[in-house]
Amino acid sequence: MNLEELYQEVILDHSKRPRNFGPLPDATVTVRGDNPSCGDEIELSLKLNGDQIEDVKFTGQGCAICMASASLLTLKVKKKEKAQAEALLKGFKDMLTAPEAPESNDTLGDLQIFSAVRRFPQRVKCATLSWRALEQALEAHAGSVTTEEPAS
């Protein structure tokens, strides 16, 4: 199996069967995100206990890349310390948007399948929507984010 086939298989699997999908009734922070350019909408909820992300879930609808990115995000940050989640967030954003993206980042693991998205700027917004929501949630700021805001 080549990288492109793996990319398609993992993206399609997570978009059809998203992990950690559903409401999180005891969430401590919830951020709604939308991508006006294509209609992707997600709501990311975290249950924080001090500096640890005890639980994370999302709801929403969107393209395969948006849903797969949110699904993998939840798997990667659940039970992690905020600093670990922030490092993943930075690595993911750098992989997709930094002028000179690193060729690989072992800390990202499965998330590296999204590196091909870099070649399609409109799809970068789909892949980063849930990560923008995570960034705001880690600051314990409930509310909303959009892909039309400059990335911080």
C-alpha positions in Angstrom: 0.0 0.0 0.0 1.4 3.4 -0.9 1.1 6.6 1.1 -1.8 7.9 -1.1 -3.8 4.7 -0.6 -3.2 4.8 3.2 -4.2 8.5 3.2 -7.5 7.7 1.4 -8.2 4.6 3.6 -7.6 6.3 6.9 -9.4 9.5 5.9 -12.4 7.6 4.6 -12.5 5.3 7.7 -12.5 8.2 10.2 -15.0 10.3 8.1 -17.5 7.4 7.9 -17.0 6.2 11.5 -15.7 9.2 13.5 -14.3 8.4 16.9 -15.4 10.3 20.0 -18.4 11.7 18.1 -21.3 12.9 20.1 -22.2 15.4 22.8 -20.1 15.7 26.0 -22.7 16.6 28.7 -20.1 17.3 31.4 -17.8 19.4 29.2 -16.0 22.3 30.8 -15.5 24.2 27.5 -17.1 23.9 24.1 -16.1 25.8 21.0 -18.1 25.9 17.8 -16.2 26.1 14.5 -17.3 26.8 11.0 -15.7 27.0 7.6 -17.9 29.3 5.5 -16.1 28.5 2.3 -17.4 24.9 2.2 -20.0 24.6 5.0 -18.0 22.4 7.5 -19.3 22.9 11.0 -18.1 21.2 14.2 -18.5 21.6 17.9 -15.6 20.5 20.0 -16.1 19.9 23.7 -13.4 19.2 26.3 -13.6 18.1 29.9 -10.6 19.7 31.5 -9.3 18.7 35.0 -6.6 21.1 35.8 -4.1 20.8 33.0 -5.3 17.4 31.8 -7.8 16.8 29.0 -9.9 14.1 30.7 -12.3 13.7 27.7 -13.0 15.2 24.3 -15.8 14.8 21.9 -17.1 16.5 18.8 -20.3 16.8 16.8 -20.9 18.4 13.4 -21.0 17.8 9.7 -18.5 18.4 7.0 -16.3 16.9 4.3 -14.3 13.8 4.8 -11.1 15.7 5.6 -12.9 17.9 8.3 -14.5 14.9 9.9 -11.4 12.7 9.8 -9.2 15.5 11.2 -11.6 16.1 14.1 -11.8 12.3 14.8 -8.0 11.9 14.9 -7.6 15.0 17.0 -9.8 13.5 19.7 -7.8 10.3 19.7 -4.6 12.2 20.0 -5.4 14.7 22.7 -7.6 12.6 25.0 -5.9 12.1 28.4 -3.1 14.4 27.4 -1.8 17.4 29.4 -2.5 20.8 27.8 1.2 21.3 27.0 1.2 18.0 25.0 -1.9 19.0 23.1 -0.4 22.4 22.4 2.7 20.7 21.0 0.5 18.5 18.7 -1.5 21.6 17.7 1.7 23.5 16.7 3.1 20.5 14.9 -0.1 20.0 12.9 -0.4 23.6 12.0 3.3 23.8 11.0 2.9 20.7 8.8 0.0 22.3 6.9 0.8 26.0 6.9 4.4 26.8 7.7 6.4 28.2 4.7 9.0 25.5 5.2 7.2 22.6 6.7 9.3 19.8 8.3 9.5 16.7 6.2 8.2 14.6 9.0 7.3 15.0 12.7 7.2 11.7 14.6 5.2 13.2 17.4 2.3 13.7 15.0 2.1 9.9 14.2 -1.1 9.2 12.2 -1.8 12.9 11.7 1.0 13.0 9.1 -1.4 11.5 6.6 -2.8 15.0 6.3 0.5 16.3 5.0 -0.8 15.8 1.4 -3.6 18.3 2.2 -0.9 21.1 2.1 -1.0 21.0 -1.7 -4.7 22.1 -1.6 -5.1 25.4 0.2 -8.9 25.3 0.4 -8.7 21.9 2.0 -6.2 23.1 4.6 -9.1 25.0 6.2 -11.1 21.8 6.4 -8.3 20.0 8.1 -7.5 22.8 10.6 -11.0 23.7 11.6 -11.2 21.4 14.6 -7.6 22.4 15.6 -8.6 26.0 15.6 -11.4 25.0 18.0 -9.0 23.1 20.1 -6.6 26.1 20.3 -9.4 28.3 21.7 -10.7 25.5 24.0 -7.3 25.0 25.5 -7.4 28.6 26.6 -10.7 27.8 28.3 -12.5 30.2 26.0 -15.9 28.9 25.0 -17.4 30.4 21.9 -16.8 30.1 18.2 -14.0 30.2 15.6 -14.0 30.4 11.9 -11.5 29.5 9.2 -11.8 33.1 7.9 -9.9 34.4 10.9 -6.1 34.6 10.5 -4.4 31.6 12.2 -2.6 32.6 15.4 
